[in-house]
């Protein structure tokens, strides 16, 4: 319990520090080609203990050739925030799916985080990314201070992307992060080739 409380407090402090840096214009990102499958794999591995605790299954449906122009550390933070919310606001026995798709006309890679939770009413969707607005969740046992999605939106926009949400009450939510598609560098190509040969 002490370790869990300490981790929760550290997460809250990091969100507060990040939003302060973002508002002051002091948060910088380092953009380079990032393989989406590796970022998703790392995030889903880290979130598994939380998923098990809540009785939620997490699965990934990500193509291994999708690369985005991103800061790998911040992309993982974005995925962890979205996965954490999708798990916390899910139902017992629910699922969370992470999927990616490349849309050629606008050269964007879209990463979807889909949950089977209760969904969000249309009048609350526009408040999702407002700092400290928990949409009434403060009256529940779900922990947080309402900064995760605000930080996530700011990080996505710092990387030149966008985030949107689609929801239907009783049928869950889909958060979509759209980032510029990128071409893998030589090191990435060599790693993919090694992986393919060993498979």
C-alpha positions in Angstrom: 0.0 0.0 0.0 2.9 2.4 0.8 4.5 1.7 -2.6 1.2 2.1 -4.4 0.5 5.4 -2.6 4.0 6.6 -3.4 3.6 5.8 -7.1 0.3 7.5 -7.2 1.6 10.6 -5.5 4.6 10.7 -7.9 2.2 10.4 -10.9 0.2 13.3 -9.6 3.2 15.5 -9.0 4.6 14.7 -12.5 1.3 15.8 -14.0 1.3 19.0 -12.0 4.9 19.8 -13.1 4.2 18.9 -16.7 1.1 21.2 -16.9 3.1 24.0 -15.3 5.9 23.6 -17.8 3.5 23.4 -20.7 1.7 26.6 -19.6 5.0 28.4 -19.2 6.2 27.2 -22.6 9.1 25.4 -21.0 8.4 21.8 -22.1 10.4 20.7 -25.1 10.1 17.5 -27.2 12.7 15.8 -29.4 11.1 14.4 -32.5 12.3 11.5 -34.5 10.8 8.4 -36.2 9.3 6.1 -33.5 7.9 2.6 -34.2 4.4 2.6 -33.0 4.4 -1.2 -32.2 7.4 -0.8 -29.8 5.8 2.2 -28.0 2.5 0.4 -27.6 4.3 -2.8 -26.4 6.2 -0.9 -23.8 3.1 1.0 -22.6 0.9 -2.2 -22.4 3.6 -4.1 -20.5 3.8 -1.3 -17.9 0.0 -1.0 -17.5 -0.6 -4.8 -17.2 -0.5 -4.8 -13.3 -3.2 -2.1 -13.2 -5.3 -4.0 -15.8 -5.1 -7.2 -13.8 -6.0 -5.3 -10.6 -9.2 -4.0 -12.3 -10.0 -7.2 -14.1 -9.6 -5.6 -17.6 -8.0 -7.3 -20.6 -5.6 -5.2 -22.7 -4.8 -6.2 -26.3 -2.9 -4.5 -29.1 -3.6 -4.6 -32.9 -0.7 -2.6 -34.2 1.0 -2.9 -37.5 4.8 -3.3 -37.1 5.6 -0.9 -40.1 3.9 2.2 -38.6 6.3 4.9 -37.6 5.4 8.4 -36.3 7.3 11.6 -35.9 7.3 11.8 -32.1 9.3 12.0 -28.8 9.4 8.4 -27.7 9.3 9.1 -24.0 6.4 11.5 -24.4 4.5 9.1 -26.7 4.8 6.4 -24.1 3.5 8.9 -21.5 0.5 9.7 -23.8 -0.3 6.0 -24.2 0.0 5.3 -20.5 -2.4 8.1 -19.7 -4.9 6.9 -22.2 -4.6 3.3 -21.2 -4.8 4.1 -17.5 -8.1 6.0 -18.0 -9.5 3.3 -20.3 -8.8 0.8 -17.5 -10.0 2.9 -14.5 -13.3 3.8 -16.1 -14.0 0.4 -17.6 -16.3 -2.3 -16.3 -15.3 -5.6 -14.6 -14.3 -8.0 -17.3 -14.0 -5.3 -19.9 -11.4 -4.8 -22.5 -9.1 -2.1 -23.8 -7.8 -2.3 -27.4 -5.0 -0.3 -28.9 -5.0 -0.2 -32.7 -3.1 1.8 -35.3 -3.9 2.8 -38.9 -2.1 4.8 -41.6 -4.2 7.1 -43.7 -2.4 7.8 -46.9 -4.1 11.0 -48.1 -3.1 13.1 -45.1 0.0 11.0 -44.2 -1.1 10.5 -40.6 -0.9 7.5 -38.3 -3.9 7.2 -36.0 -3.6 5.3 -32.7 -6.9 4.3 -31.2 -7.4 3.4 -27.6 -10.8 1.7 -27.3 -12.5 0.7 -24.1 -15.8 -1.0 -23.2 -16.7 1.3 -20.3 -19.9 3.2 -19.7 -19.0 5.9 -22.2 -19.3 9.7 -21.9 -22.4 11.8 -22.4 -22.2 14.4 -25.3 -22.4 17.4 -22.9 -19.3 16.2 -21.1 -17.0 15.4 -24.0 -16.0 19.0 -24.6 -14.8 19.2 -20.9 -12.6 16.1 -21.1 -9.4 18.0 -21.7 -10.0 20.9 -19.3 -7.4 20.8 -16.4 -8.8 19.7 -13.0 -12.3 18.9 -14.4 -13.0 15.3 -13.5 -16.6 15.3 -14.8 -18.0 14.2 -11.4 -15.5 11.3 -10.9 -14.3 13.0 -7.7 -17.4 11.5 -6.1 -16.2 8.0 -7.0 -13.3 5.8 -5.9 -11.4 6.5 -9.1 -8.2 8.3 -8.2 -6.9 11.4 -10.0 -7.0 15.2 -10.1 -8.1 15.7 -13.7 -4.8 16.5 -15.3 -4.0 13.4 -17.3 -6.0 14.2 -20.4 -5.0 17.9 -20.3 -1.3 16.9 -20.3 -1.9 14.3 -23.0 -3.6 16.8 -25.3 -0.8 19.3 -24.8 1.9 16.7 -25.5 0.2 15.5 -28.7 -0.1 19.0 -29.9 3.6 19.7 -29.1 4.4 16.9 -31.4 2.3 18.4 -34.2 -0.6 16.0 -33.8 -4.2 16.0 -32.6 -6.4 14.0 -30.2 -10.1 13.4 -30.5 -12.7 11.2 -28.7 -15.8 9.4 -29.9 -18.2 7.9 -27.3 -21.6 6.4 -27.0 -23.1 6.0 -23.6 -23.2 2.4 -22.5 -20.8 1.4 -25.3 -17.4 2.8 -24.3 -15.0 5.4 -25.7 -12.4 5.6 -28.4 -9.6 8.1 -28.0 -7.7 8.7 -31.2 -4.2 10.3 -31.4 -3.2 11.4 -34.9 0.5 12.0 -35.5 2.5 12.6 -38.7 3.7 9.4 -40.4 7.5 9.0 -40.5 10.0 7.0 -42.5 12.2 4.7 -40.4 15.9 5.4 -40.2 18.5 2.8 -41.1 18.8 1.5 -37.5 15.1 0.9 -37.3 15.1 -0.9 -40.7 18.0 -3.2 -39.5 16.1 -4.0 -36.3 12.9 -4.8 -38.2 14.9 -7.1 -40.5 16.5 -8.9 -37.6 13.1 -9.3 -36.0 11.6 -10.7 -39.2 14.5 -13.2 -39.7 14.2 -14.5 -36.1 10.4 -14.9 -36.3 
